[in-house]
């Protein structure tokens, strides 16, 4: 896996873990945030797959447009359309006044995100425990940026 792909995966996993954590909150839950983080996780996983496949993409947040770019590389992911479609609006829908997500919408968003994540992780050969694989990738990334000892 390319280092930049691993960075996209690392960011997506951060969004996924945060969405899971927020979904478990009992006092003052924020379902809007869960929905937003689920959209972000799916977006970053799609972009990870595109980067790994050397497919260029513009700065877009439309999950269905990203899926369209992914399909030539992984046509079997067309089945994710039904999971991505409801997540697509969460990039902006609940970020502004007058619209608020319910706990049920957040639960469904997390279920859809989990399904998208699972399939894309398979494509990227990340079927094992994510924490162990991500730790390895983070270690590799840190090695790239480690500075050399100063000369005395």
C-alpha positions, 0 to 999 in steps of 0.5 A, a space after each residue: 500500500 502506498 504511504 499516501 493511501 495509508 494516510 487516507 485510511 488513517 484519517 478515515 479510521 479516525 472519523 469512524 472511531 469518533 462516530 462510534 464514540 459519539 454514538 455511544 454518548 448518553 448525556 448530550 449526544 450529537 447525532 448531527 456529528 455522527 452523520 457528518 463523521 460517517 460521511 467523512 469516513 466513507 469519503 476518505 475510504 473512497 479517496 484512499 481506493 482512488 489514490 491506491 489505483 492512481 486515479 485522479 480526482 478533484 476536491 469533491 465531497 460527493 460520494 456518488 461521484 467518487 463511487 463513479 470514479 472507483 467503479 472502473 477499478 472495482 466494479 463490484 463496489 456498485 452495490 455500495 450505492 445504496 449505502 452511500 446515497 443516504 450518507 452523501 447529504 450528511 456532508 452539509 445537511 446537518 451542519 447548519 441551523 434548521 436541520 437536526 439528525 435524530 438518534 435513529 438517523 445517526 444509527 443508520 448512518 453508522 450502519 451504512 458507514 460500517 458496510 462501506 468501510 468493510 467493503 473498501 477495506 477488503 479491496 485494500 487488503 486490510 481485512 485484519 485488525 485495523 489497529 495493528 495495520 494502521 500502527 505499522 503504517 503510522 510508524 512507516 510514515 513517521 520514519 519518512 519525516 524523521 529528521 537526521 541527527 544534527 552534526 556537532 
